[in-house]
Amino acid sequence: MRLSPVLLASGALLAHAATTSLDGISALVQRQIPQHADSFTFSLIDGDGDSFEISDASGGGISVQCTTVSACARGLYTYVTQYGGVDIWWTGSRLSQLSSTLPKVGTPVNGTAIVPYRYHFNTVTFDYTAAFWDWDQWEAELDWLALRGVNLPLAWVGYEYTLTEVLQEVGLTDEDISSFLSGSAFQAWNRFGNIQGSWGGPLPTQWIDDQYALQQQIVARMYELGMTPVLPAFTGFVPRALAQVYPNASIVNGSQWSGFPDDLTDVSFLEPWDSLFTTMQTSFINKQQAAFGSNVTHIYTLDQYNENDPYSGDTGYLASISNSTFTALRAADPEAVWMMQGWLFFSDESFWTDDRVSAYLGGVSGNDSMIVLDLYSEAQPQWERTNSYYGKQWVWCELHDYGGNMGMEGNLPVLVANPISALAASPNMKGIGLTMEGQEGNEIVYDILLDQAWSSTSINITSYVEAWVARRYTVSSLPAAAQTAWSIFSTTVYSNSDSNTQATIKSILELEPSTSGLTDRTGHHPTEIPYDTNTTIVPALQNLVEAASENAALLDVPEFIYDVVDTTRQLLANRFIDAYNALVSAYSAGGPASAIAAAGQPLLTILSDLDTLLWANDNFLLPTWISAARSLAGSNTTYASYLEYNARNQITLWGPDGEINDYASKQWAGLVGTYYYQRWETFVGYLANITASGEAYDSDALSSQMLAIGETWDAETWNSETDVTGDAMSIVAGLMQKYI
């Protein structure tokens, strides 16, 4: 069958790096729906864009015709969800529950993507969520992406292998390189030029080699599933030793990042007009093409100033930086397209004035030669103030989930309306994507945005949520109470229109204890609850539990149990605020030490109860994170301990001295019951002790105690419980009696 190239509205070709073999889709069916391996027929047809048609095959089964392999995957997904009533979730795939007798389609159904790019991944997701993923986890993730129609995923794993080879080529020693590369759970920020070096010991060669091997599997599978992987390029961030080897090279230092000491930040930057930059870029790209194939992709991620100030704000300097960067990229790959995150234009808006943004983007010739990810479109869109990025291609993105935090939050009305209005207003908007920092919880807000990429009109939220719940809870005769629960969620918790409390609500129980500054935070990492717990979380939980009492089959649905536990988790997290306020009030009132201790007990009880709850579900376990890290080391216990330290430090101190303390905090069993409990127990004891002794409150002394707790906890090895403990529904029932 003759295939026509898939032309984008911009005139660029995405199909130049996408396979036309349907073997990958057939293999996906074999993995996910093995009992129907021969029930689906896929065929490519001529047509522009990404389109599919699903229909009943003349010989039985289901026919999926499509213009691209990615569209075929999306067509399959449309069938299994809309007709089969099953889905694939982060908690696991339910596609194998597709009926043995396939439902008929009847009138053929067509679907067309409204944008050529459906993007996925933030650079930091590779650390906050996927730092210790093995191939099994990546394989499930890539199937999830393919079925939802993602065709432009970031592929960052294993970057350090190629970079090391390039740095060795230009004369750097192993010690020079080792002192530059960051730890296994912090590599994204080394790639961004924010940090250098590692406070947990040097990055082992085994990690570098194993991650590179994993990347080969990832890229091959992305290509096989009809995706165009976005591969890294050489950014210009280099070890300080390069200036000694090349004293005449144009090398400048970056800026300090997030309070890190000089030896761990101020990363050296090889300016791209230096001929050495082109040499290194060409070597880097050539090595990737040799490893992954010369036509797997021509799109490269390259971020030079993510939370990192340029050496100069002169517009001529900025234009020269981007022009030289792109020239070097095109010297390495004549078809190269530069992708960058647009976060810098928001995070450092005072620096990135309109003139500077225009100069930097304008230094890259041709609008099709660049793609800008408008990283935080749902709350802080930058495309509007930058005149649609001055003509460059850009992608409407949902950020969300800072650091992989777990608070329930979202804004469904914006997700279904704003991409449509932006597309109408900005012809160079070429994509819709997810750029969440961590991939934890709040699954509905991600599903609906990827689905909106296939609908030219705003999705009806009410009907969408009803269908979403029906296939999430795969039981016959789904009780109305389950739908009622999600109706409450979708119109309150997931309709948060306050841009000051968007992205994820962080619980104060995860923050370093203090008598002030914890509650009612807005902006980055808000703690203010933008809804009434008693009229949202409470009735939603009651309805979920009622649904289980009406249909016990729900108790065998993993997603249902997850949602019940997650909702109860949010209830206790919110109740912790009330208990905290009562403690602070008791301390401020100047009562006796015994009153302070008594006022602090409810906080510790909530933490204990929360930990017990989380142990009842395997999606909320600290040991899962730690064991995933340690398992990558095999029998090498020294290496395993290194990986565990990295895993622990990221979710607690985030730095040797708590530089980004609690940023990547999690409500996980084991973490709540040890680390958070110990901190709050220490805090309550501290307030009682200074009350008894008449000493003044000393925030520095208290912080020192907390740092010591963190340092000790990070250095430990997990030798306790690792498996699910307790019956979730029984535990929830007991907690409801206490907290409702």
Backbone hydrogen bonds, N-H to C=O, Kabsch-Sander energy under -0.5 kcal/mol:
donor,donor_aa,acceptor,acceptor_aa,energy
7,L,5,P,-1.0
8,L,12,A,-1.8
11,G,8,L,-1.8
14,L,6,V,-0.8
14,L,12,A,-0.6
15,A,6,V,-0.7
17,A,14,L,-1.6
18,A,15,A,-1.5
19,T,223,Y,-0.6
26,S,22,L,-1.9
27,A,23,D,-2.3
28,L,24,G,-1.8
29,V,25,I,-2.1
30,Q,26,S,-2.0
31,R,27,A,-2.1
32,Q,28,L,-2.8
33,I,29,V,-2.9
36,H,33,I,-2.4
37,A,34,P,-1.5
39,S,36,H,-1.7
40,F,36,H,-0.5
41,T,62,I,-2.8
42,F,40,F,-0.5
43,S,64,V,-2.0
45,I,66,C,-2.7
51,S,49,G,-0.7
52,F,111,G,-2.5
53,E,65,Q,-2.5
54,I,109,V,-2.7
55,S,63,S,-2.2
57,A,61,G,-1.9
60,G,57,A,-1.8
62,I,39,S,-2.8
63,S,55,S,-3.2
64,V,41,T,-3.4
65,Q,53,E,-2.8
65,Q,63,S,-0.5
66,C,43,S,-2.3
67,T,51,S,-2.2
69,V,19,T,-0.5
72,C,68,T,-1.6
73,A,69,V,-2.0
74,R,70,S,-2.1
75,G,71,A,-2.4
76,L,72,C,-2.4
77,Y,73,A,-2.2
78,T,74,R,-2.4
79,Y,75,G,-1.9
80,V,76,L,-2.6
81,T,77,Y,-2.1
82,Q,78,T,-2.3
83,Y,79,Y,-2.4
84,G,79,Y,-2.0
86,V,80,V,-2.5
89,W,92,G,-2.5
92,G,89,W,-1.3
94,R,87,D,-2.3
97,Q,94,R,-1.8
98,L,95,L,-1.8
102,L,100,S,-0.7
109,V,54,I,-2.4
111,G,52,F,-2.2
113,A,50,D,-2.7
114,I,453,A,-2.7
115,V,453,A,-0.6
117,Y,430,K,-2.4
119,Y,117,Y,-0.5
119,Y,432,I,-1.4
120,H,152,L,-1.3
121,F,434,L,-1.4
122,N,436,M,-0.6
125,T,122,N,-1.2
126,F,122,N,-0.6
126,F,123,T,-0.9
127,D,124,V,-1.8
128,Y,124,V,-2.8
129,T,125,T,-1.8
130,A,125,T,-2.3
131,A,127,D,-0.6
133,W,130,A,-1.4
138,W,134,D,-2.0
139,E,135,W,-3.1
140,A,136,D,-1.8
141,E,137,Q,-2.2
142,L,138,W,-2.7
143,D,139,E,-1.7
144,W,140,A,-2.1
145,L,141,E,-2.3
146,A,142,L,-2.6
147,L,143,D,-2.5
148,R,144,W,-1.3
149,G,146,A,-1.6
150,V,145,L,-2.3
151,N,118,R,-1.5
152,L,118,R,-1.9
154,L,120,H,-1.9
155,A,230,V,-2.8
159,Y,156,W,-1.2
161,Y,158,G,-1.2
162,T,158,G,-0.8
163,L,159,Y,-2.3
164,T,160,E,-2.3
165,E,161,Y,-1.8
166,V,162,T,-2.1
167,L,163,L,-2.8
168,Q,164,T,-2.3
169,E,165,E,-1.9
170,V,166,V,-1.5
171,G,168,Q,-1.6
172,L,167,L,-2.2
177,I,173,T,-2.1
178,S,174,D,-2.9
179,S,175,E,-2.1
180,F,177,I,-1.3
181,L,177,I,-2.0
186,F,183,G,-2.0
189,W,186,F,-0.6
190,N,186,F,-0.7
191,R,187,Q,-2.4
192,F,188,A,-1.4
193,G,190,N,-0.8
194,N,189,W,-2.7
195,I,189,W,-1.5
196,Q,264,L,-1.9
197,G,180,F,-3.2
200,G,201,G,-0.5
208,I,204,P,-1.6
209,D,205,T,-2.7
210,D,206,Q,-2.7
211,Q,207,W,-2.6
212,Y,208,I,-1.6
213,A,209,D,-2.0
214,L,210,D,-2.1
215,Q,211,Q,-2.4
216,Q,212,Y,-1.7
217,Q,213,A,-1.3
218,I,214,L,-2.4
219,V,215,Q,-2.9
220,A,216,Q,-1.8
221,R,217,Q,-2.2
222,M,218,I,-2.7
223,Y,219,V,-2.4
224,E,220,A,-2.2
225,L,221,R,-2.0
226,G,223,Y,-1.7
227,M,222,M,-2.7
228,T,151,N,-3.0
230,V,153,P,-2.8
231,L,229,P,-0.8
231,L,299,I,-1.7
233,A,301,T,-1.2
238,V,268,S,-2.1
242,L,239,P,-1.7
243,A,240,R,-1.3
244,Q,240,R,-0.5
244,Q,241,A,-0.8
245,V,241,A,-1.8
246,Y,242,L,-2.5
249,A,246,Y,-1.8
251,I,249,A,-1.4
252,V,269,F,-2.5
254,G,267,V,-2.2
260,F,257,W,-2.2
264,L,261,P,-2.2
265,T,261,P,-0.5
265,T,262,D,-1.0
266,D,255,S,-0.9
267,V,193,G,-0.5
268,S,238,V,-0.6
269,F,252,V,-3.7
270,L,236,G,-3.3
271,E,250,S,-2.6
271,E,269,F,-0.8
274,D,271,E,-1.9
277,F,274,D,-1.4
278,T,274,D,-1.0
279,T,275,S,-2.0
280,M,276,L,-2.5
281,Q,277,F,-2.8
282,T,278,T,-2.6
283,S,279,T,-2.0
284,F,280,M,-2.5
285,I,281,Q,-2.8
286,N,282,T,-2.4
287,K,283,S,-2.2
288,Q,284,F,-1.9
289,Q,285,I,-2.6
290,A,286,N,-2.1
291,A,287,K,-1.7
292,F,288,Q,-3.1
293,G,289,Q,-2.0
296,V,293,G,-0.8
300,Y,337,V,-2.8
301,T,231,L,-2.2
302,L,339,M,-2.5
304,Q,302,L,-0.5
307,E,305,Y,-0.9
308,N,305,Y,-0.9
318,L,314,D,-2.4
319,A,315,T,-2.4
320,S,316,G,-2.0
321,I,317,Y,-2.3
322,S,318,L,-2.1
323,N,319,A,-2.3
324,S,320,S,-2.6
325,T,321,I,-2.3
326,F,322,S,-2.5
327,T,323,N,-2.3
328,A,324,S,-2.3
329,L,325,T,-2.1
330,R,326,F,-2.8
331,A,327,T,-1.7
332,A,328,A,-1.4
333,D,329,L,-2.2
336,A,333,D,-2.4
337,V,298,H,-2.8
338,W,369,S,-2.6
339,M,300,Y,-3.5
339,M,337,V,-0.6
340,M,371,I,-2.3
342,G,373,L,-3.0
344,L,341,Q,-0.5
345,F,342,G,-1.0
346,F,342,G,-0.5
346,F,343,W,-1.4
347,S,343,W,-3.0
348,D,344,L,-1.9
349,E,346,F,-1.2
351,F,348,D,-0.9
352,W,348,D,-2.5
353,T,351,F,-2.3
357,V,353,T,-2.7
358,S,354,D,-2.6
359,A,355,D,-2.2
360,Y,356,R,-2.6
361,L,357,V,-2.7
362,G,358,S,-2.3
363,G,359,A,-1.1
363,G,360,Y,-0.5
364,V,361,L,-1.5
365,S,363,G,-0.7
369,S,366,G,-0.8
370,M,367,N,-0.9
371,I,338,W,-2.7
372,V,393,Q,-2.6
373,L,340,M,-2.8
373,L,371,I,-0.5
374,D,372,V,-0.8
374,D,395,V,-2.3
375,L,373,L,-1.8
377,S,374,D,-1.1
377,S,397,C,-1.4
378,E,397,C,-0.7
379,A,376,Y,-1.4
380,Q,376,Y,-2.9
386,T,382,Q,-1.5
387,N,384,E,-0.9
388,S,383,W,-3.3
390,Y,386,T,-1.7
390,Y,387,N,-0.6
391,G,387,N,-0.6
391,G,388,S,-1.2
392,K,389,Y,-2.1
393,Q,367,N,-1.4
393,Q,370,M,-1.1
394,W,428,N,-1.8
395,V,372,V,-2.3
396,W,431,G,-2.7
397,C,374,D,-1.5
397,C,395,V,-0.6
398,E,433,G,-1.8
399,L,397,C,-0.6
401,D,503,A,-3.4
404,G,401,D,-2.1
405,N,402,Y,-2.2
410,G,493,V,-1.1
412,L,494,Y,-2.9
415,L,411,N,-1.8
416,V,412,L,-1.6
417,A,413,P,-1.1
418,N,414,V,-2.3
421,S,417,A,-2.1
422,A,418,N,-2.6
423,L,419,P,-2.2
424,A,420,I,-1.7
425,A,421,S,-1.6
426,S,422,A,-2.0
429,M,426,S,-2.1
430,K,394,W,-2.8
430,K,428,N,-0.7
431,G,394,W,-0.9
432,I,117,Y,-1.8
433,G,396,W,-2.7
434,L,119,Y,-1.9
435,T,398,E,-3.1
437,E,400,H,-2.1
438,G,401,D,-0.9
440,E,438,G,-1.0
445,V,442,N,-1.2
446,Y,442,N,-0.7
446,Y,443,E,-0.7
447,D,443,E,-2.3
448,I,444,I,-2.2
449,L,445,V,-0.8
450,L,446,Y,-1.9
451,D,447,D,-2.1
452,Q,448,I,-2.0
453,A,449,L,-1.1
454,W,451,D,-1.9
455,S,452,Q,-1.8
461,I,459,I,-0.7
464,Y,460,N,-2.2
465,V,461,I,-2.9
466,E,462,T,-1.9
467,A,463,S,-2.1
468,W,464,Y,-2.7
469,V,465,V,-2.7
470,A,466,E,-2.0
471,R,467,A,-1.7
472,R,468,W,-1.5
473,Y,469,V,-2.5
474,T,472,R,-0.9
475,V,473,Y,-2.4
482,A,479,P,-1.2
483,Q,479,P,-0.9
484,T,480,A,-2.4
485,A,481,A,-2.2
486,W,482,A,-1.6
487,S,483,Q,-2.0
488,I,484,T,-2.1
489,F,485,A,-2.2
490,S,486,W,-2.8
491,T,487,S,-1.4
492,T,488,I,-0.8
492,T,489,F,-1.2
494,Y,489,F,-2.9
495,S,492,T,-1.9
496,N,410,G,-2.7
497,S,495,S,-0.9
499,S,497,S,-1.0
501,T,498,D,-2.0
502,Q,499,S,-0.7
506,K,504,T,-0.6
506,K,526,P,-3.0
510,E,507,S,-1.5
511,L,508,I,-1.5
521,R,518,L,-0.5
523,G,500,N,-3.5
527,T,521,R,-1.0
528,E,521,R,-2.1
533,T,531,Y,-0.7
535,T,532,D,-1.2
536,T,532,D,-0.7
536,T,533,T,-0.8
538,V,533,T,-2.3
540,A,536,T,-2.1
541,L,537,I,-2.5
542,Q,538,V,-2.4
543,N,539,P,-2.3
544,L,540,A,-2.1
545,V,541,L,-2.5
546,E,542,Q,-2.3
547,A,543,N,-2.3
548,A,544,L,-1.7
549,S,545,V,-1.7
550,E,546,E,-1.6
551,N,547,A,-1.9
554,L,551,N,-1.8
555,L,552,A,-1.7
556,D,553,A,-1.7
557,V,554,L,-1.8
560,F,557,V,-0.6
561,I,557,V,-1.9
562,Y,558,P,-2.5
563,D,559,E,-2.3
564,V,560,F,-2.3
565,V,561,I,-2.6
566,D,562,Y,-3.0
567,T,563,D,-2.5
568,T,564,V,-2.2
569,R,565,V,-2.8
570,Q,566,D,-2.2
571,L,567,T,-2.0
572,L,568,T,-2.4
573,A,569,R,-2.4
574,N,570,Q,-2.2
575,R,571,L,-2.3
576,F,572,L,-1.7
577,I,573,A,-0.6
577,I,574,N,-0.9
578,D,574,N,-0.9
579,A,575,R,-1.9
580,Y,576,F,-2.6
581,N,577,I,-2.6
582,A,578,D,-1.9
583,L,579,A,-1.9
584,V,580,Y,-2.6
585,S,581,N,-2.3
586,A,582,A,-2.2
587,Y,583,L,-2.5
588,S,584,V,-2.8
589,A,585,S,-1.8
590,G,587,Y,-1.3
591,G,586,A,-1.1
595,A,592,P,-0.7
596,I,592,P,-1.5
597,A,593,A,-2.6
598,A,594,S,-2.2
599,A,595,A,-2.3
600,G,596,I,-1.6
601,Q,597,A,-0.9
603,L,600,G,-0.6
604,L,600,G,-1.5
605,T,601,Q,-2.3
606,I,602,P,-2.2
607,L,603,L,-2.2
608,S,604,L,-2.2
609,D,605,T,-2.8
610,L,606,I,-3.0
611,D,607,L,-2.3
612,T,608,S,-2.0
613,L,609,D,-2.3
614,L,610,L,-2.6
615,W,611,D,-1.8
616,A,613,L,-1.7
617,N,614,L,-1.5
620,F,617,N,-1.8
621,L,618,D,-0.5
622,L,620,F,-0.5
622,L,669,A,-2.5
624,T,621,L,-0.7
625,W,621,L,-0.9
625,W,622,L,-0.7
626,I,622,L,-2.1
627,S,623,P,-3.2
628,A,624,T,-1.8
629,A,625,W,-1.5
630,R,626,I,-2.8
631,S,627,S,-2.6
632,L,628,A,-0.7
632,L,629,A,-1.0
633,A,630,R,-1.8
634,G,631,S,-1.3
636,N,633,A,-2.0
637,T,635,S,-1.2
640,A,636,N,-2.3
641,S,637,T,-2.2
642,Y,638,T,-1.7
643,L,639,Y,-2.3
644,E,640,A,-2.4
645,Y,641,S,-2.3
646,N,642,Y,-2.0
647,A,643,L,-2.4
648,R,644,E,-2.8
649,N,645,Y,-3.0
650,Q,646,N,-2.0
651,I,647,A,-1.1
652,T,648,R,-0.5
652,T,649,N,-0.9
654,W,649,N,-3.3
658,G,655,G,-1.0
660,I,653,L,-1.0
660,I,654,W,-1.5
661,N,658,G,-1.5
662,D,652,T,-3.5
663,Y,660,I,-2.1
664,A,650,Q,-0.6
665,S,662,D,-1.1
668,W,666,K,-1.1
669,A,620,F,-3.7
671,L,668,W,-0.9
672,V,668,W,-2.6
674,T,670,G,-0.7
675,Y,670,G,-0.5
676,Y,671,L,-2.1
677,Y,672,V,-1.5
678,Q,674,T,-2.5
679,R,675,Y,-2.1
680,W,676,Y,-2.5
681,E,677,Y,-2.7
682,T,678,Q,-2.3
683,F,679,R,-2.1
684,V,680,W,-2.6
685,G,681,E,-2.3
686,Y,682,T,-2.4
687,L,683,F,-2.4
688,A,684,V,-2.2
689,N,685,G,-2.5
690,I,686,Y,-2.6
691,T,687,L,-1.6
692,A,688,A,-2.1
693,S,689,N,-2.3
694,G,690,I,-1.5
695,E,690,I,-0.8
699,S,697,Y,-0.6
702,L,698,D,-2.2
703,S,699,S,-2.5
704,S,700,D,-2.0
705,Q,701,A,-1.7
706,M,702,L,-2.2
707,L,703,S,-2.6
708,A,704,S,-2.2
709,I,705,Q,-2.1
710,G,706,M,-2.3
711,E,707,L,-2.8
712,T,708,A,-2.3
713,W,709,I,-2.6
714,D,710,G,-2.7
715,A,711,E,-1.2
716,E,713,W,-1.2
719,N,717,T,-0.7
725,T,615,W,-2.8
728,A,726,G,-0.6
731,I,727,D,-2.3
732,V,728,A,-2.7
733,A,729,M,-2.3
734,G,730,S,-1.8
735,L,731,I,-2.2
736,M,732,V,-2.6
737,Q,733,A,-1.4
738,K,734,G,-1.1
739,Y,735,L,-2.6
740,I,736,M,-1.5
